[in-house]
Amino acid sequence: QVQLVESGGGLVQAGGSLRLSCAASGRTFSSYAMAWFRQAPGKEREFVAAISGGGRSTYYSDSVKGRFTLSRDNAKNTVFLQMNSLKPEDTAVYYCAADLYYKLWLRVPNYWGQGTQVTVSS
């Protein structure tokens, strides 16, 4: 069982930056691939980025590639999503997720956080 707690959301102007964090419980954190998803009002939840358990591999959606960077610190059981050049269309609730399977853009993860709101004003 993995418990995930997100933090770092907030209100930012377009062009600004935010860094989201996701702290995970458990002693086998490095075994889990981690990912971020987001859901905007009236839209379906969409994949944002994923990182492998060891942190060597990352994968991004086209909508955030080049602007967002996903990293992890396995010693601290934490993943970080650095979001730069934010746009109003990035406004959404951002969810951290974990799974033993890395390709989380292809399947629904088993474990989810409660979400954190990101609002980008124009």
C-alpha positions as CSV (number, residue, x, y, z in Angstrom):
1,Q,0.0,0.0,0.0
2,V,1.3,3.4,-0.9
3,Q,-0.1,6.7,0.4
4,L,0.6,9.9,-1.5
5,V,0.3,13.5,-0.4
6,E,0.7,16.4,-2.8
7,S,1.7,19.9,-2.0
8,G,2.8,23.1,-3.8
9,G,-0.2,24.1,-5.7
10,G,-1.5,27.6,-5.8
11,L,-2.2,30.7,-8.0
12,V,0.3,32.0,-10.4
13,Q,0.4,34.3,-13.4
14,A,0.9,33.1,-16.9
15,G,4.6,32.7,-17.6
16,G,5.3,31.9,-14.0
17,S,6.5,28.8,-12.3
18,L,5.4,26.4,-9.6
19,R,6.9,23.2,-8.1
20,L,4.6,20.5,-6.9
21,S,5.8,17.8,-4.5
22,C,4.4,14.4,-3.7
23,A,5.5,12.6,-0.6
24,A,5.0,8.9,-0.5
25,S,4.8,6.5,2.4
26,G,6.4,3.1,2.4
27,R,9.8,1.5,2.4
28,T,9.8,0.5,-1.2
29,F,9.4,3.8,-2.9
30,S,12.1,3.2,-5.4
31,S,10.2,0.2,-6.7
32,Y,7.4,2.4,-7.9
33,A,7.1,4.5,-11.0
34,M,5.5,7.8,-10.2
35,A,3.4,10.1,-12.4
36,W,1.3,13.2,-12.4
37,F,-2.1,13.6,-13.9
38,R,-4.3,16.6,-14.1
39,Q,-8.0,17.3,-14.4
40,A,-9.4,20.6,-15.5
41,P,-13.1,21.6,-14.9
42,G,-15.4,19.8,-17.2
43,K,-12.6,17.7,-18.7
44,E,-11.3,14.2,-18.3
45,R,-8.3,13.4,-16.3
46,E,-5.1,13.5,-18.4
47,F,-1.6,12.2,-18.1
48,V,1.1,14.8,-17.6
49,A,4.4,13.0,-16.8
50,A,5.9,9.8,-15.5
51,I,9.3,8.8,-14.0
52,S,10.7,5.3,-13.5
53,G,11.5,4.0,-10.1
54,G,15.2,4.7,-10.3
55,G,14.6,8.0,-11.9
56,R,16.5,7.4,-15.1
57,S,13.5,7.4,-17.4
58,T,10.9,10.1,-17.8
59,Y,8.0,10.6,-20.2
60,Y,6.0,13.7,-20.8
61,S,2.8,14.6,-22.6
62,D,3.2,16.8,-25.6
63,S,1.3,19.6,-23.9
64,V,4.0,20.0,-21.2
65,K,7.1,18.7,-22.9
66,G,9.9,21.3,-22.6
67,R,8.1,23.3,-19.8
68,F,7.7,20.7,-17.0
69,T,10.4,18.6,-15.4
70,L,9.7,15.5,-13.3
71,S,12.3,14.3,-10.8
72,R,12.5,12.2,-7.7
73,D,14.5,11.9,-4.5
74,N,14.2,8.3,-3.4
75,A,16.0,9.0,-0.1
76,K,13.2,11.3,0.8
77,N,10.3,9.3,-0.8
78,T,9.4,12.4,-2.8
79,V,8.8,13.4,-6.4
80,F,8.8,16.9,-7.8
81,L,7.1,18.4,-10.8
82,Q,8.8,21.7,-11.8
83,M,6.4,23.6,-13.9
84,N,7.7,26.6,-15.9
85,S,6.2,28.9,-18.5
86,L,2.8,28.1,-17.1
87,K,-0.3,28.8,-19.3
88,P,-3.9,29.4,-18.3
89,E,-4.7,26.0,-19.9
90,D,-2.5,24.4,-17.3
91,T,-5.1,25.2,-14.7
92,A,-6.3,22.0,-13.2
93,V,-6.2,19.8,-10.1
94,Y,-2.9,17.9,-10.3
95,Y,-2.8,14.4,-8.9
96,C,0.2,12.3,-8.0
97,A,0.1,8.6,-8.8
98,A,2.1,5.5,-8.2
99,D,2.3,2.1,-9.7
100,L,4.8,-0.7,-10.2
101,Y,4.3,-0.4,-13.9
102,Y,6.3,2.5,-15.5
103,K,4.2,3.3,-18.6
104,L,1.5,5.1,-16.8
105,W,0.5,7.0,-19.9
106,L,-1.0,3.6,-21.0
107,R,-2.9,2.5,-17.9
108,V,-4.6,3.8,-14.8
109,P,-2.2,3.8,-11.8
110,N,-3.1,1.8,-8.7
111,Y,-2.4,4.6,-6.1
112,W,-3.5,8.2,-6.1
113,G,-3.1,11.3,-4.0
114,Q,-5.9,13.6,-3.1
115,G,-4.9,16.3,-5.6
116,T,-3.6,19.9,-5.4
117,Q,-5.1,22.9,-7.3
118,V,-3.0,24.8,-9.8
119,T,-4.5,28.0,-11.2
120,V,-2.8,30.1,-13.8
121,S,-4.2,33.5,-14.4
122,S,-3.9,35.3,-17.7
